[in-house]
Amino acid sequence: MPSDLQVSNIKDLTGSNTGLSIASDGQVSITQNNPTIQLGSNTTFPSGHIIKKSVLLNSDSGNIVTSSTTATSLISVDYTTLLNSSSSLLEIVFYASHTTIGSGYGNQYIYITATKSSHTTTYSVNNLIRLNPNSSPNAQQTTRRNMPNTGSHRVEQTTIQLFGADPYPNTMNLTSYAAGDVIRFQFYGVTTNASGDCTLALNDFWRSLWVNEYKL
């Protein structure tokens, strides 16, 4: 038959240490200074929490650059999703402490693609992450990064891109993902003049790329 257990404290076996206290209003306090708590797969976090963070690139050596007038693969990273795209949103962040913007040699662009299962280093517009998930990819509605011909400069560069299911940006070929899917994010570079390099990161300066997965 139903019954209640009414206590104010739960102590260890010796009775000298209180591990859990229950206040008069029913609030429970764990009184141990540094308890070990392991959350299982049924744990639910409020919307907006970062539920997984993966640093996928972290180095400080070598140029990441192309002088090609066709889109050329510069770097790629693989991320394994924790939840499906109905429950989470991915944020891709790339940072370079030093890169260059050329002068007098056309424009340089950075493209970001996303693929699952069928990975390739050959650029396809259907793999390009769109700014508007309801649009067809084109120069005005994609993640094209324009580094214009405004003089020769060495600058920091930060690129932040969201990826998920509608209404968030995705690709023509990949509009959703399941928990445990491996998604490859590929960065391509291209220049409109072969004399002007498209540089993602320069020499021995630090660069990093990471993915944050947010709970929706």
N, C-alpha and C positions, 0 to 999 in steps of 0.2 A: 504494500500500500504506500501511497506518497508520503514523504516525510521531509523535514527540513533539517539541515545541519547548520547550527548557529554558532559561529566562532568569531573572534576578533583577530586572532593571530594563529598562524601555523608555523611551528618551530621545528628545528632539526631533532634528531633522535635523542640527543642529550638534553634538550630543552633549554639550551643556553643561547641559541641563535634563532631569531625570527626571520623566516624566509619570505613570508607573505602576510600582509595585514589587510583587514577588511574594515573600512570605516562605517559609521552608523548609517550613511546614505548608500551603502553598497559598493562604493568605489574600492577597487582592489589595487594595492601597491606592492610591488616586488621590492623588498627592502635590502636585498643583497646588493653590494656595491657595484659589482661588475658581472651580472648574470650572463650565461651563455644561452642565447635564444636562436633556434634554427627554425626558419619559416619554411613550410612545405609548399607544394605546388598549388594548393587551394587558397593560398594567401591572396587577398585582393588589395591592390593599392589604389588610392584615389586618383582621379584623372589628372594628368599633368606631371606625374612623377616620372623620373628617369628610371626605368626598370632594368636597363642593361647599357653599359658603356664599354665599347671595345676600341682600343688604340690599335690600328691596323698598319700604320706606318709611322716610324719614329727614327729619323736618321739625320746625319749632318754632313753627308759627303756625296759628291757627284752631281753633275748637271742633269736636270730633267728638262730637256730642250729638244726642239725640232725646227728645221728650216724648210720643211716640206710644204708645198702648196696644196697637198691633199691631207685630210685628217689622219693623224698618226698617233698610235697608242703611246702614251707616256708612262702611266702607272695604272695598276689595277689592284683592288683589294676585295676580299671575300668576307661577307658578314652573314652570320647565322641568326635568323630571327628568333626571338623568344616567344612572341605571340603572333597571331594572324593579323592581317591588315585591317580587319574590322575592329580590332582591339588596341592597335598600336600605330605609331607614326615614326618613321625614321628620319633622322637629321644627319646629313653627311657634312663634315666640317674639314676643310683643308686649310692649313696655314703654312706659309713660307716666310721666313724672316728676311729673305733677300731674293728678289727676282728683278727682271729688267723689263722696261718698256722701250722698244726701239724707236728710232727716229728716221724718217725719210724712206722707209721700206715697207709701206703698206700697213695693214692692220693684222694683228695677231688675235686668235680666238682660242678659247678653251671650251670643250664640250664634255659633258658627263653622261655616260650611258649606264643602263642597268639591265642585267640579263640574269636568267635563272636556267640552270641545266645546260643549255646550249651556249657556252661561252665562246667568244671570238675576239681577236684583236683587230679584225676588219671593221671599220666604222659602218654603221647602218643607221639611217635617220629614224627607223622604226624602234631602235633601242634608245634613242635620245630622250632624256627626261624632259618632259614638257612643262612649261610654266603653267599652262592651263590644261587640265586633264581632258577637257571636252574639245580640244582643238587638234588639228593635224599639225605635225611638227613643221616649222618653217623658221626663217631667220629671226622673226620678231616674237615668236611664241615658244622659245626653247631656252635651255640653260646656256646659251651661247655667251661666253665671257669675252667682251670686247676690250682689248688693250690698245687704245687708239694711237695713231701717229701724232704724239704731242711733244716729242722731244725724247732724248735718251735719258732715262731715269732708272735708278735702282730703288726699289720700293718693297715694302712688305706687301704680302697678298693674303687675303682671307676669302675663302669661298664657302658659302653655306647653302646647302640645297636640301629641301624636304623631299620625301618620297613616301608614298602610301597608296591607298585606294581612294577613289573619288570621294570627296571633292579635292583631295590633295594631289599634287603632281605625280605623274607616273609616265609610262611609255606606251606606245601603240601596241607593243608586243607583251608588255607585262603590266597589268592593271591591278593586280592584287598579289598577296603572298600568304602562305600558310605558316603556322608555327614550325620552326625547324628548317625552313627553306634556306638555302645558301644563295645569296644574291651577290653578284659581282658588280662592283661599281668601277667603271673604267673611265680614265681621263684621257682625252685626246687633245692634241694641239694642231693648229694649222696657221699658216701665214699667207697673206695675199701677195707677198713678194719674197722670193727665195733668199734675198739678201738680208731679210729681217727675221731673226730667230724668234720663235714663240717659246718663251722660257717659263716653266712652271716653278722651278727652284734652281738656285745658282750655286755652283762650286761647293764649298764646304760649309754653307750656312744651313741652319737647322730647318727642317720641314717635318710636318706631322699631319696625319689624317686619321680621324676617328669617327665613329658612328654612335649616336645616342638614340636609344629606342624609348619613346615616350608612351605611357599608358593613356589611351583615349577615354 
